[in-house]
């Protein structure tokens, strides 16, 4: 079977790329080791934040704004709700570099934002009880994405547009030869002009078939839900938020569809290998202890832990993404290392990947995500 592009990894980036490529009338195959959406990657757990003013660096802002436009377009195409405009409250100390970057990027790009004291925050959103040492920057146009529903929407639309989808299928062999990629997956052979690898923590397992590996570190992460009063913590009453005080970094969501207040710790985590079976939620005492201590300290209501899940970050050494062609393999494009803050960009990353396939370059500046900054290992 011959295609214009084969995508290995049908999670957030891969399924978005399939949607954009089939929309451009390209013949596309998507191969995934599981059946997306699934719980083996980084897109499950119902929700993800989208922030526009960006604490990780101003170079992300144009991508975030384009991503937001594409999310709203996807809602229209899918005919169902995928985004809640709850606003996002970024919380930190006055000296926080993260919060400084948020405010600077908001001012540079003229994004709506509001600086708030701890007292302002506690008054406006009664669910918080922040100490005076903290402050915030509120972005009213940001909010919450329904991550698993988004994967379903991209999958359904891509298939309707002609994508060939192979689930629960592992790639066994790849050969880059004479301007084409030859793949054996399951018991079938495929050929494509270009290959996109968006395999998350499995990226190096895929690239090893081409004798290559990248400096990626999978990390076991957890997130939790707490029983919460909807009148205080529902999406009409409480914002999505991020928190960084120099010692720890957390993020959280209002109670979407009465699921409960969702909270996770962004920093730390347990380094694992891509092949490891992850320890179940609760196997480490800190899985529950850390978020419970955070809630007791910073939320005004007495909240009871309800449920928790595990997921994986795939981190690069500098925390920035990889979106580039693989050295020595000009027909292979790699998008990986989204380091726990990538989902919000998956709509625009999918568009970028489709442009790299069809136009040879991106309409947005992705030089910051080049592989030139790392050592690529060839075996």
N, C-alpha and C positions, 0 to 999 in steps of 0.2 A: 504494500500500500504506500502511495506517495503523497506527500503533503508539502505545503509551502513552509510550515513550521510545526515542529513537535515541541510540546511543553511537558517537561517532567516535573510534577508537583502541582496538584490542582487545588492548592489552598488559596489564600487571599490574593497573592500576586499572580499566581498561575491562572486562576479562573478569571481574574480581571483581564489578563492578557488575552485569554481565549475569546472573551466577549469582544474586546476591541478589534482583534484580528478578524474574527468572523464578521463583524460589522463592516470591515473593509473588504469583505468577500474573499478572504484568504482560506485556503484549505488547512485545517488545523486539527491535530490530534493532541489530546491531553491524557497523560498517563499518571496515575496516582497509586501508591502502594496501599491506600485505604479507600474509603468511600466518602468524599467530602460533601458537606461539612462533617468533620470527625473530631475526636478528642486527642489525636496523636501529634498535633502540631501546635500552632500558636493562635488559632482563630476562634477557639471555643470559649464557652463561658458567657455567652449571650451578648455582651456589650463591650465596646471600646470607646475611649475618648477621641474627640478631634479638637485639637487646639490650633489656633491660627497664629497668634503671637507665640513665638517658640523659644523656650528656655534652652534648648539644645543648640541653638544657633540661628541667626537670621537668614542663612542661606536656605533654610527649610520653608520659609514663609511663602514664597511663590508657589512651591509645590503644594502646601497646605491649602492655599486659596483655590488653586486649580482643582485639587481633590474635592473640595467642598462643592464646587460647581458640578463636578461629575457625580457626586453623591446625589445631589438633587435631581440630576438628569436620570440617574438610575432609578430613583423612586418613581419617576414618571413612567419610565419604560417598564418597570416591574409591576406597577399598579398597586404598591403597598408601602406602608410606612417603614422607613429604614433609618431615620434620623430624628432625634429629639433635640430641639434647640433649647436646652436647659441653661445655656451659658456655662462657662468654665471659670472657676475661681482658682487662681494660682496663689498659693500661700507660702510665705517664707519669712525669714528675718530681713531687716533692712539691708544687711550686708550680703544677702544671698546672691551668688553669681547667677543662679538659675532665674531668680525673680528679676534681677537686673537685666538679664537677656530678654526676658518676656517683655518688660516695659520698653526696652530699647527697640526691639523688633516691632512692637506695636506702634511706637512713635515714628520709626523710620518708614513703615509701610502705611501709616495713617489708618490704623485699624481701630475701631471703636474699643475703648477700654476705660476702666475706672480704677483709680488707686483708692484703697480702703484701709482704715486702721482696724485693729482687732475688734475694737468696740463697734465700729461700723458693721463689721461682718456679723458679730454676735447679735446685733440689733436687727439686721435685715433677715438673717437666716437663723431662727431660734434654735436650730439643731446643733449649732456650733457652740463651744465654750473655749475660745482661743485666748491665751495669755497676751498681755500687752506687748510682749517682746516680738510678736508676729504682726505681719501686715499682709495685704493681698492686692492682686490686680485681677479685676473681673473682666472677662471677654464675653459680652452678651450674645454674640453671633455663633459661638462655638457650642459644643454639646456632645451628644452620645450617639454612637452608631450601633446598630443591631448586627453584630458581626456574623453570627451564623446565618441569619436571614439574608444577609448580603451575599454570602457564598452560594446559598440556594438560588438567589435571584440571578447572579452571574451564570451559574451552571445552567439553569433553565433557559435563559436567553441565548447563551452560547450554543446549546444543543439545538434550539429552534433555528438558529442561524447557520447550522450545519456542522458544528464541532463534533468530532469523533471522540468519544470519551471511553477510556478503559480504566475501570476502578479495580481495586484489590489486585493490582498487577505490578510486579516488580521488573525493573529493567535489568536484563542479564548481560547484555553486551552492547558496546557502542564502538563504531569505527568512523573516524573522520577521514574521508577519502574522496579525492577528486571533486571538491566543491560540494559534497553532499554528506549528510550524516546518516549512517546506517545503524539501525537499532533492532535488537531482539528483546521483546518484552512479552512475558508469558510464553505462549507458543507461537507468536506472530512476529513477522519481520516488517519493519517500517523504514521508509527513506524520506528524508526531508532536506530542503535547501538550507534551512536554519534550525538550530536547536535553542530552546530557552530552558534553563535550569532554574527552577524556583522551588527547590525541595527542602527548604528550611534546614532543620538539624541534619537531614539526610543529604545535604549538598555534597559533602566530601565523599560520601559513599558513591554518589553518581559520578562525580568528577574523577574518582579513582579508576573508573573504566576507561578514562582517557589519560591515565597516568599523571594526574594533577591533583593538588590539594591546596586549600586556602586556610589562612589563620582564623579559624572559627571555633568558638567555645560554647557548646550547649550548656545551659544552666537550668536546673529544676527550679520552678517558681510556683507559688501558690496564690490563691485569692479566695476571699470568703464573703458570705452574706450574713447579715444580722437582721433579726426580726426588728421591724421599725414601724412606728406610726406613720401612715400614709399622709396624714395632715401636716406632719412635720418634715418627713423625708421623701415624700413623693415628688415626681418630676415637675409638678406645678409649684412646689414649695421650696425645693432644695436644688442647688446646682451640682453639676459634676465638678470635680476639683483635683488639684495636684498639690503636694505638700513637700517642701524641702527646707530643712533647718540647719544644714551643715553636718548633721549626724545621721540622718535617715531620710529616705524619700518614699512617700506613699502616694496613692491615687485612690479616687473613689467615685461612686456613682449614686445618684438618687435611686429610690426604689422603683425600677421600671417594671410595669405590669405586676406590681405587688410582690416582686421577687425578694424584696428586702434591700437594705443598704449594703452595697458591695464595696469592699475595700481590699487592696493588695499592697504589698511592699515592693517597690520598684528596684531598690538596690539590694545587694547581697544575693542570697540564693546558693544552691549547692551545684558546683561544677560536676557535669556528668559526661560520659561519652555518648555519641549518637546512638550506639547500639544498646545502651543500658535500658533496662526496664525501670521506670521511675518509681521511687518509693511512693506509696499511697499517701493521700492527705492525712495528716495526723501522725504519721510515723516519726516525725521530728516534733518535739514539744513546741518549738518556735512557730510551727504552722498556725497554731491557734493563739499562742501566748502573745506574739508580737502585735497582731491586729487587735486583739482584745485590749491590750494595754493602751494602744493608740486610741481606740474608741473611748475607753474610760477617761483618758486624759483630755480629749479634744471634742467630744460630743456631749451635749447637755443631757440627753436622755439616757436612761439605763437600757442598754441594748444587749440582747442575748445572741450569742453565736448560733447560727442556724445551719450552715452548710459550708463546705470548702471543696476546692478542686485544685488539681495540679496542671501546669502547662510548662512549656519550654521557651526560654529565650535562646536565640542563637546570636551570640555576641561577637562583634569584631573587636580588635584591640583598642580602637579609638571610639567605639560606640556609634560610628557613622555607617551608613549603608554601603553595600557593594551593588552597583549597576554598571556593568561593563562587558565588553567582549573578552573572552578568555585568551590570554597570551598564547600564541602558537596555534590557536584555533579560531580564525576569524568568523567562522559560521556558528560559533557557540556564544550565546549571551547568558551571563549569570546575574541573577538578582537574589541577594541573600544578605545575611548578617543584619537583620532589621532590629536586633538588640532591644526588643521590648517596646519600641515606640514606632513601629512601622505600619500597623494595620490602617491607621487613618489615611495613609498615603497610597493604599493599594489601588484605589481607583486611578490615580494619576500614574503610578508605576506601571499598571497595566497598559495605559495609553502610551507611556514612554517606550515600553517593550514593543508594542505594535509599531511604533514609529521607527525603532531601530531595525525591525524586520523589513518594513515596507519602504522607508525613506533612507535608511542607513545612518540616521542621526536623530537626536531628540530635539523637539522645539523648545525645550526648557534646558537650562544649564545643569548638567549632571556631572560636571568635571570633579566636583567634591567627592563623588562616589567611585572614582576610578580605582582600579586595582594597582595602579602605579605606586600607591602609597604603602603597599605591602609586598612581602616576598611571596611569590607563587612558587610552590614546590613541584618539581617534575621528577617523577620516579623513572 
